[in-house]
Amino acid sequence: MSAAAPEISGSTVGVRLWDALNRIAAQPAADGALPQLYAATMADVRGGEYFGPSGPFEMRGGPTRVESTRRSRSGEDAARLWEVSEELTGVRYGWPAA
């Protein structure tokens, strides 16, 4: 559900509940961008590393190294993404997807 859904439905209770949940679990957009900025600019970052929030469940907090998801390491998913990307863009390369 998006943050706008309670407002659109006219639910003031829903708006208050959504705001409270966001204060507990989420963080401001500027803080959410910090892991990407860290990964793009810091000298101690190596290729293939992932960064995310350092707090519980990687939901909020300062940038830290995190584990990538199992699906992000899936060769099958990578091949399918490559195939769909070629179909959607019309761009083909002379080598098979890895």
QUIMO-V65949 format. One line per field, one symbol per residue. phi: phi as a letter, one per 30 degrees, with the letter a starting at -180 (. if undefined). burial: I if it has 9 or more other ideal C-beta (glycine too) atoms within 8 Angstrom, else O. A space follows every 10 residues. Layout:
# QUIMO-V65949
phi=???
burial=???
This chain:
# QUIMO-V65949
phi=.dddeddddi cddddddddd ddddccbeed dddeeddddd bddddceidc badddehhca kddadbddde ddcddddddd ddddddddci cbcdbddd
burial=OOOOIIIOOO OOOIIOIIOO IIOOOIOOOO IIOIIOIIIO OOOOOOOOOI IIIOOOOIII IOIIOOOOOO OOOOOOIIIO OIIOIIOOOO OOOOOOOO
